[in-house]
Amino acid sequence: YTKVIVSPIVKVKTCKYIVQGIIEYYDDKKNLLVTIDFGDGTCDEWAVKSFPNKADYTFSQDDWFKK
């Protein structure tokens, strides 16, 4: 897959989480697989995973970084 940073990933010293940024993942045929949105700058653990033509999935960064 290819990872494209659409909006800069922001990590601040006062928060253990990524607080802002958007990453898109594409397959080898350049089809969008998923978009990860880390939010609006608020210090929280939540990010949103969006699949084309499917519902969004909110997840904890604590769970994501364990993988």
C-alpha positions in Angstrom: 0.0 0.0 0.0 0.9 3.7 -0.3 0.5 6.1 2.5 -0.2 9.8 1.7 -0.2 12.5 4.4 -3.0 14.8 3.2 -2.9 17.1 6.2 0.2 17.4 8.4 0.4 15.0 11.4 0.5 17.1 14.6 1.8 15.8 18.0 2.3 18.2 20.8 4.4 17.7 23.9 1.5 18.2 26.3 -0.5 15.3 24.8 0.4 11.7 24.4 -1.8 11.4 21.2 -1.6 12.6 17.7 -4.0 15.6 17.8 -4.4 16.5 14.2 -3.7 15.2 10.7 -5.1 13.1 7.9 -3.5 10.0 6.3 -4.9 8.2 3.2 -3.9 4.7 2.3 -4.0 3.4 -1.3 -3.6 0.0 -2.9 -1.1 -0.7 -5.7 -3.8 0.4 -8.3 -4.1 3.7 -6.6 -7.6 2.9 -5.2 -8.3 4.7 -1.9 -8.6 2.0 0.8 -9.0 4.1 4.0 -8.6 7.5 5.4 -7.5 8.2 9.0 -8.4 11.5 10.5 -6.8 12.4 13.9 -9.0 15.3 14.6 -9.1 19.1 15.0 -6.2 19.6 17.5 -8.1 18.5 20.6 -6.0 16.3 22.9 -8.0 13.1 23.0 -7.4 9.5 22.1 -10.0 9.3 19.3 -9.4 9.1 15.6 -11.8 8.3 12.7 -11.2 5.6 10.1 -13.3 6.1 6.9 -13.7 3.6 4.2 -14.9 4.6 0.7 -18.7 4.1 0.5 -19.0 2.7 4.1 -19.6 4.0 7.6 -16.9 5.7 9.6 -15.3 3.9 12.5 -14.1 5.9 15.6 -11.2 4.2 17.4 -8.8 4.8 20.2 -5.2 5.6 19.4 -4.3 3.5 22.4 -5.6 0.4 20.6 -4.1 1.4 17.2 -0.6 1.9 18.5 -0.6 -1.5 20.3 -0.7 -3.3 17.0 
